[in-house]
Amino acid sequence: MTDDTMWTAYTDGACAPSNPGPAGWGAVLIAPGDGAESDHFGFIGPGTNQIAELTAAIEGLARIPAGASVQLVSDSQYVLKGLTEWRAGWERKGWRNSKGEPVANLALWKRLFALADARKVTVRWVKGHNGDRCNEKADALANKALALRAGSAA
């Protein structure tokens, strides 16, 4: 959903050939007004799918001006629930999860929260690999980062 005042950021992460393993991220940003799309992607190095998903959201939001309204669209329940449901509890419990363990990937979460706090962020979940054009494109970009990295290492 785009409108004349809101950015849309589709983000996705990938690990291949295993999780953990080489990780990449992709983001498709849709500008307000003219709806111009821009594609962004990068190789992370060794990581997990969760790290790749968080990095994709971070990289996507970082490219949108502070103060802007943005809808973050992802197939990652981990990212979206962390932003909308889990954060308050983590903060209240001193960055411990429901099991009393330290929150995994805390540095990435804190960076994502800071970026989200500097923007007016809403979230929308989409089912992965289900035909949503921009979600599929973000996934392809994350995998492109992996393929380019693999190609340069060969």
Summary of the structure (lengths in Angstrom):
residues: 154
radius of gyration: 15.3
end to end distance: 40.4
largest distance: 47.2
contacts: 513
relative contact order: 0.23
helix: 41%
strand: 29%
